[in-house]
Each structure stands twice: as structure tokens, then as C-alpha cells.
């Protein structure tokens, strides 16, 4: 990401202070896309929760 920031600044005409917003926006977008595959896995039929979260009654 930091390699592309000078090119983004030159092409889009951003001020140096706004480049941190570009980096933060890319980070948030990437983190959001990482969360997407986990949502269907948790709601799948027959999915089991983690063993540490289960309590067994005796």
C-alpha cells in the first residue's frame, strides 16, 4: 500500500494529509472482505460452536 501512495497522490491530486485517509479506507475495506467468508460458516446448518464455548452438564 505504501508503495502506491505517491502514485495515488499524483493521479488523483490528493493532499499529503489526506493520504492517511486513503490508507485507512483500504485497510477497512480489506478487513471487511476478510469478515465476509466467516459469516456463512457460522450460520451454516449443523455448524458446531467452539468447544470452549460449550458447557456440559453432569
N, C-alpha and C positions, 0 to 999 in steps of 0.2 A: 504494500500500500504506500509506504513512504517513498518508493521509487517513482510512483505515478503522480505524486502530489505536484511536482513542478510542472508537469505536462498538463495536469488538470487546471492549475492556476493560469498557465499561459493560454490554453484553449478557451476556457470559459470566462477568463477575466476576473477571477476571484481575488479578493484582497488577501494578504498573508494571514490576517487574523481569522478569516473565515475558513481557512484550510482545516482547522481543528474540527469544525462542524462537518466537513466532508468526511474526515476520518471517523468521527463518531457515528455518522449516519451509516457508513459502510459496515462498521462493527455491529451496530444494532440490527441491520438487515441480515447480516450473516448469522448472528445469534438467533434471530427469529426463524431463519430457514433450518437451523440445527434443531430447533424445538419441534418442527412440524412432523418429522418421522416418528417421534416418540408418542404423539397423541393417539394415533390409531392403534399402536401396540398396547397402550394401557386400556383402551376401551374395547379391545377385541373380545368376542365371546370365549369364555373359558380361560381367560387370562388370569394368572395367579399373582397375588401380591408377593412382595419380598418376604422371606421367612422371618426377618427381624421384626416385621410389622404385624405378624400374626401372633396371637396369644392362644395357647392351648389350655383348655380347662381340663382338670384332672378329676 
